[in-house]
């Protein structure tokens, strides 16, 4: 590949990564499945290393590499929380539990920070996309469902949906629990 083609491919990959990030943060929409987001991030990371190593003689690449290094170091400074969040989320270590359920739903326990207990997330999957239906702090959910365990959920049914929340029924083997999950 030529340098122009490499830079164009890298620019497209970077734009797709940021578009995915913006859609996920803004509308709760991302590529369907757990790993495609991670593969996109890892592909971008590998391609970044390729661009930096292969074209390091160019002044703009040196500035870009230095900027990435400085931003990474700055993100590590406040106890490494931001850096660990990037590493944990980027490499798929943020979900300690996830379960595919009937009617294209998934429930997962996700912790995007090493200092947090995390959240229980309900995700609706479509053909190639998925949408966050709602989330609730793990500790709050654990206290509300009593002796039942989130891992034992058999099905999910959305009872009511509002702009910023949804009333969801969680079916366990011996009981059904209704709970309000909040959007982004």
Phi and psi in degrees as a GROMACS rama.xvg file:
@    title "Ramachandran Plot"
@    xaxis  label "Phi"
@    yaxis  label "Psi"
@TYPE xy
-87.3224  165.746  UNK-2
-62.405  -39.1911  UNK-3
-63.7103  -43.4824  UNK-4
-67.8969  -39.049  UNK-5
-61.5936  -45.7292  UNK-6
-65.7433  -37.7135  UNK-7
-65.3521  -45.1688  UNK-8
-62.8275  -40.5639  UNK-9
-66.293  -40.6347  UNK-10
-63.2148  -42.292  UNK-11
-64.1465  -45.8579  UNK-12
-61.6639  -41.3143  UNK-13
-64.8247  -42.7997  UNK-14
-63.5579  -41.6417  UNK-15
-63.6375  -41.3301  UNK-16
-62.3876  -46.2793  UNK-17
-70.1656  -35.6799  UNK-18
-62.922  -43.7143  UNK-19
-60.9293  -42.4018  UNK-20
-63.6252  -46.3873  UNK-21
-63.8307  -42.471  UNK-22
-64.8193  -38.5812  UNK-23
-67.0627  -45.884  UNK-24
-72.856  -37.2813  UNK-25
-85.4809  -41.2976  UNK-26
-121.103  -3.50043  UNK-27
71.6047  23.8987  UNK-28
-113.105  133.152  UNK-29
-147.118  178.03  UNK-30
-63.6278  141.54  UNK-31
-64.8925  140.654  UNK-32
98.7688  168.817  UNK-33
-86.2448  -40.4677  UNK-34
-86.5108  -25.6417  UNK-35
-56.617  -38.8898  UNK-36
-62.0943  -41.2774  UNK-37
-69.1078  -40.8772  UNK-38
-63.0299  -40.4207  UNK-39
-60.3355  -45.7745  UNK-40
-65.1516  -45.5578  UNK-41
-65.7729  -39.117  UNK-42
-60.362  -43.5465  UNK-43
-62.5403  -42.7551  UNK-44
-62.6783  -45.4561  UNK-45
-64.4476  -43.4995  UNK-46
-66.0852  -34.9723  UNK-47
-61.4522  -46.7352  UNK-48
-61.782  -40.5207  UNK-49
-60.3469  -49.1671  UNK-50
-60.8517  -44.877  UNK-51
-66.0008  -44.6054  UNK-52
-70.9749  -46.3069  UNK-53
-72.827  -34.1408  UNK-54
-116.147  26.8328  UNK-55
-63.0767  -21.2438  UNK-56
-67.964  -21.981  UNK-57
-78.0315  141.233  UNK-58
-62.7361  -42.4584  UNK-59
-63.8  -36.1038  UNK-60
-69.201  -38.3661  UNK-61
-62.4375  -41.3469  UNK-62
-65.8283  -42.8516  UNK-63
-62.159  -45.5265  UNK-64
-63.4163  -42.9784  UNK-65
-63.6071  -40.4243  UNK-66
-62.0253  -45.7291  UNK-67
-61.8698  -40.9806  UNK-68
-65.1043  -45.8491  UNK-69
-63.6767  -44.4696  UNK-70
-64.1861  -37.5702  UNK-71
-64.5634  -44.8177  UNK-72
-64.4597  -42.6951  UNK-73
-63.8294  -33.9236  UNK-74
-72.2549  -22.2648  UNK-75
-79.575  -26.8295  UNK-76
-56.1809  -52.3264  UNK-77
-75.249  72.1709  UNK-78
64.0269  11.6187  UNK-79
72.3111  11.1634  UNK-80
-63.4256  -48.3398  UNK-81
-63.4394  -46.562  UNK-82
-60.7603  -44.7111  UNK-83
-65.699  -35.8193  UNK-84
-61.0086  -42.6852  UNK-85
-63.9786  -46.6353  UNK-86
-64.8562  -47.0829  UNK-87
-62.4405  -46.5667  UNK-88
-73.6633  -43.2847  UNK-89
-63.2406  -34.167  UNK-90
-102.968  14.7637  UNK-91
72.0969  27.852  UNK-92
-99.9841  13.0293  UNK-93
-89.8049  -14.9279  UNK-94
-108.685  110.472  UNK-95
-82.6639  -15.809  UNK-96
-152.726  136.506  UNK-97
-151.842  143.409  UNK-98
-143.567  127.715  UNK-99
-80.135  135.085  UNK-100
-123.335  166.821  UNK-101
-60.0616  163.274  UNK-102
62.7676  29.9183  UNK-103
64.1167  37.8057  UNK-104
-110.707  155.23  UNK-105
-137.205  139.86  UNK-106
-117.292  138.141  UNK-107
-148.004  150.799  UNK-108
-100.668  113.026  UNK-109
-121.929  131.626  UNK-110
-126.039  107.123  UNK-111
-89.1236  5.27986  UNK-112
-137.525  141.216  UNK-113
-69.5087  -13.1295  UNK-114
-99.8768  -3.15366  UNK-115
-106.585  155.739  UNK-116
-77.1901  -16.1872  UNK-117
92.3609  -171.83  UNK-118
-135.43  153.079  UNK-119
-93.7858  124.257  UNK-120
-116.727  139.327  UNK-121
-109.974  124.951  UNK-122
-124.779  132.712  UNK-123
-98.9041  126.701  UNK-124
-102.208  142.241  UNK-125
-118.027  -164.941  UNK-126
-58.6642  -57.133  UNK-127
-124.671  1.44529  UNK-128
-127.077  169.23  UNK-129
-143.385  157.267  UNK-130
-135.11  135.556  UNK-131
-72.8405  118.344  UNK-132
-81.5088  -41.9842  UNK-133
-178.2  165.288  UNK-134
-146.876  157.268  UNK-135
-149.58  145.561  UNK-136
-56.5225  138.772  UNK-137
-58.1486  -44.842  UNK-138
-62.9363  -41.3862  UNK-139
-62.4814  -44.5146  UNK-140
-65.9849  -44.2279  UNK-141
-59.1067  -41.6188  UNK-142
-69.7142  -30.8704  UNK-143
-78.3968  -31.7642  UNK-144
-88.9707  0.365176  UNK-145
67.7336  -125.546  UNK-146
-81.6243  -14.3919  UNK-147
-69.1668  155.731  UNK-148
-115.723  141.38  UNK-149
-57.7397  -33.2913  UNK-150
-63.302  -19.4288  UNK-151
-92.9788  3.87433  UNK-152
-58.832  131.775  UNK-153
-102.045  -32.8464  UNK-154
-157.575  164.417  UNK-155
-129.808  139.453  UNK-156
-136.403  124.778  UNK-157
-82.2382  117.076  UNK-158
-85.2976  -46.9159  UNK-159
-142.763  148.973  UNK-160
-134.268  128.291  UNK-161
-115.958  -178.526  UNK-162
-61.1244  -42.366  UNK-163
-114.696  3.01497  UNK-164
-158.389  169.847  UNK-165
-143.478  139.155  UNK-166
-91.9079  118.731  UNK-167
-124.33  137.246  UNK-168
-98.9504  125.26  UNK-169
-103.81  120.999  UNK-170
-94.1009  118.131  UNK-171
-103.685  169.67  UNK-172
-56.34  -36.4126  UNK-173
-117.979  0.348601  UNK-174
-159.042  165.304  UNK-175
-122.102  131.754  UNK-176
-118.005  130.284  UNK-177
-99.7757  137.538  UNK-178
-150.631  150.625  UNK-179
-94.8898  120.527  UNK-180
-103.067  141.734  UNK-181
-105.07  145.863  UNK-182
-75.6306  -164.464  UNK-183
